[in-house]
Amino acid sequence: MQEILDAILSTDATSADFANIALPESYRAVTLHKDEEQMFAGLASRDKDPRKSLHLDDVALPELGPGEALVAVMASSVNYNTVWSSIFEPVSTFGFLERYGRLSPLTKRHDLPYHILGSDLAGVVLRTGAGVNAWKPGDEVVAHCLSVELESPDGHNDTMMDPEQRIWGFETNFGGLAQIALVKTNQLLPKPKHLTWEEAASPGLVNSTAYRQLVSQNGAGMKQGDNVLIWGASGGLGSYATQYALAGGATPICVVSSEAKAEICRAMGAEAIIDRSAEGYKFWKDENNQDPREWKRLGSKIREFTGGEDVDIVFEHPGRETFGASVYVTRKGGTIVTCASTSGFMHQYDNRYLWMSLKRIVGSHFANYREAFEANRLVAKGKIHPTLSKVYSLEETGQAALDVHQNKHQGKVGVLCLAPQEGMGVRDHELRAKHLPAINRFRDI
Ligand SMILES: NC(=O)c1ccc[n+]([C@@H]2O[C@H](COP(=O)([O-])OP(=O)(O)OC[C@H]3O[C@@H](n4cnc5c(N)ncnc54)[C@H](OP(=O)(O)O)[C@@H]3O)[C@@H](O)[C@H]2O)c1
């Protein structure tokens, strides 16, 4: 492993040098153990502690298949899917691995008694499999997390429609929270040159998801002048949605739960900010009944910021707790675009407000390769910035996941894998200097 790291740090190692490095038989990786699937049975979600379920193990290097790459991972990040996986909710991820393993002898590699998590990486290509022409050893890359087989016609307009669509490092094995990862080469994207390894690794999953959900025609198709209500506007997804709204000439109305988070939204350039804790919204009167007066109170607050206008788009992901309010506050003909249900997936809303006002609910999930490329390109050009707040070591991934689980974090939480320290990997210092304050916005808040 030291030889790999030395080659990366030397900055003048050639592709041939990387291709000639003998790969180790094993590497360190953050894993879940199949025989611990039931370890949290009977506990409430908030009491399930990722520090207990996430392990740092030595694992065997997987065999490299056609169309794949082994990548030396310098840094990765924690996503909410790391939290879901680590608390075995809503289901254990080992079911995904078993199902994938039934597809072919090659996918059988993924069905193991351990699951290596992680859906982001920044690093260097070590080996490519048969049939790969676009990438070579030594390339500095980030990876998006869409894994597709594309053997069916269904995915050929939009790869997210592939019946064998999976999220790498969540529904597949050999993820990015490790020293080496296995990806399909159609997951690879050029690493933004002005960013450190940990900064470059942090946008991937949430940036691509927010791009499709808000900007792409496959999502809400946001346009200039739109009012966009963004739940969790300083969180993983929301911190990118806020940037896309601002960069695209729309007006974000940011919902957060503390003054510190409101301050971050202001630093990004947002002016309309609602502190849901300070306002004390209570959309549910009890377990089964919502309070439409609270929906109206939110709607009135929004109109104070917009000069009386309602929102064109709601960027939804909290789910059950907020969905009734989201449908209510959307303008006539507007769009509620949802990619998640953090607070519960059985939603309830008053359908009269949907059909009578001709609103649309659009489901969105990750992004296709083109959308992920476009989202990464905007980061590489310095138009969208990483929202990294804190960085942990691979050993501390359990704590990093607990922070996200307890909503104690801002933006994204990074993890150093092979990188010995923060701050390495910058190749374009001029572009970095131009955007340094924006790159560091979320740090040390
Ligand atoms: N389908 C996909 O492709 C996809 C991709 C990425 C993420 N996701 C899912 O989307 C969800 C959010 O992911 P993330 O990375 O943005 O997580 P995150 O970093 O935890 O941010 C979510 C934010 O939502 C807000 N929030 C949480 N619970 C809420 C509630 N009950 N009511 C109102 N606001 C609430 C919080 O902000 P405040 O406390 O400041 O309000 C929190 O910071 C997760 O469930 C994740 O699994 C789905």
PDBQT file of the ligand as one rigid body, heavy atoms in Angstrom, charges set to zero:
ROOT
HETATM    1  N1  LIG A 501     -32.688   9.180  -3.562  1.00  0.00    +0.000 N 
HETATM    2  C1  LIG A 501     -31.448   9.603  -3.572  1.00  0.00    +0.000 C 
HETATM    3  O1  LIG A 501     -30.757   9.454  -4.556  1.00  0.00    +0.000 OA
HETATM    4  C2  LIG A 501     -30.878  10.255  -2.361  1.00  0.00    +0.000 A 
HETATM    5  C3  LIG A 501     -29.626  10.874  -2.434  1.00  0.00    +0.000 A 
HETATM    6  C4  LIG A 501     -29.114  11.521  -1.324  1.00  0.00    +0.000 A 
HETATM    7  C5  LIG A 501     -29.824  11.490  -0.134  1.00  0.00    +0.000 A 
HETATM    8  N2  LIG A 501     -31.010  10.840  -0.076  1.00  0.00    +0.000 N 
HETATM    9  C6  LIG A 501     -31.771  10.827   1.179  1.00  0.00    +0.000 C 
HETATM   10  O2  LIG A 501     -32.168  12.154   1.458  1.00  0.00    +0.000 OA
HETATM   11  C7  LIG A 501     -32.221  12.371   2.851  1.00  0.00    +0.000 C 
HETATM   12  C8  LIG A 501     -31.378  13.576   3.208  1.00  0.00    +0.000 C 
HETATM   13  O3  LIG A 501     -30.027  13.316   2.845  1.00  0.00    +0.000 OA
HETATM   14  P1  LIG A 501     -28.905  14.384   3.184  1.00  0.00    +0.000 P 
HETATM   15  O4  LIG A 501     -27.614  13.856   2.721  1.00  0.00    +0.000 OA
HETATM   16  O5  LIG A 501     -29.321  15.726   2.724  1.00  0.00    +0.000 OA
HETATM   17  O6  LIG A 501     -28.959  14.325   4.780  1.00  0.00    +0.000 OA
HETATM   18  P2  LIG A 501     -28.517  15.397   5.843  1.00  0.00    +0.000 P 
HETATM   19  O7  LIG A 501     -27.147  15.895   5.539  1.00  0.00    +0.000 OA
HETATM   20  O8  LIG A 501     -28.799  14.801   7.171  1.00  0.00    +0.000 OA
HETATM   21  O9  LIG A 501     -29.495  16.650   5.611  1.00  0.00    +0.000 OA
HETATM   22  C9  LIG A 501     -30.897  16.532   5.753  1.00  0.00    +0.000 C 
HETATM   23  C10 LIG A 501     -31.435  17.777   6.442  1.00  0.00    +0.000 C 
HETATM   24  O10 LIG A 501     -32.861  17.649   6.472  1.00  0.00    +0.000 OA
HETATM   25  C11 LIG A 501     -33.351  18.336   7.601  1.00  0.00    +0.000 C 
HETATM   26  N3  LIG A 501     -34.306  17.487   8.274  1.00  0.00    +0.000 N 
HETATM   27  C12 LIG A 501     -34.093  16.285   8.850  1.00  0.00    +0.000 A 
HETATM   28  N4  LIG A 501     -35.218  15.812   9.396  1.00  0.00    +0.000 NA
HETATM   29  C13 LIG A 501     -36.169  16.751   9.169  1.00  0.00    +0.000 A 
HETATM   30  C14 LIG A 501     -37.549  16.863   9.503  1.00  0.00    +0.000 A 
HETATM   31  N5  LIG A 501     -38.167  15.917  10.189  1.00  0.00    +0.000 N 
HETATM   32  N6  LIG A 501     -38.215  17.972   9.102  1.00  0.00    +0.000 NA
HETATM   33  C15 LIG A 501     -37.583  18.962   8.407  1.00  0.00    +0.000 A 
HETATM   34  N7  LIG A 501     -36.279  18.900   8.081  1.00  0.00    +0.000 NA
HETATM   35  C16 LIG A 501     -35.603  17.819   8.449  1.00  0.00    +0.000 A 
HETATM   36  C17 LIG A 501     -32.169  18.648   8.517  1.00  0.00    +0.000 C 
HETATM   37  O11 LIG A 501     -31.923  20.045   8.447  1.00  0.00    +0.000 OA
HETATM   38  P3  LIG A 501     -32.427  21.055   9.574  1.00  0.00    +0.000 P 
HETATM   39  O12 LIG A 501     -32.392  20.309  10.862  1.00  0.00    +0.000 OA
HETATM   40  O13 LIG A 501     -31.442  22.187   9.518  1.00  0.00    +0.000 OA
HETATM   41  O14 LIG A 501     -33.792  21.511   9.174  1.00  0.00    +0.000 OA
HETATM   42  C18 LIG A 501     -31.002  17.917   7.882  1.00  0.00    +0.000 C 
HETATM   43  O15 LIG A 501     -29.814  18.660   7.962  1.00  0.00    +0.000 OA
HETATM   44  C19 LIG A 501     -31.750  11.072   3.497  1.00  0.00    +0.000 C 
HETATM   45  O16 LIG A 501     -32.886  10.294   3.859  1.00  0.00    +0.000 OA
HETATM   46  C20 LIG A 501     -30.977  10.388   2.392  1.00  0.00    +0.000 C 
HETATM   47  O17 LIG A 501     -30.926   8.986   2.532  1.00  0.00    +0.000 OA
HETATM   48  C21 LIG A 501     -31.568  10.249  -1.166  1.00  0.00    +0.000 A 
ENDROOT
TORSDOF 0
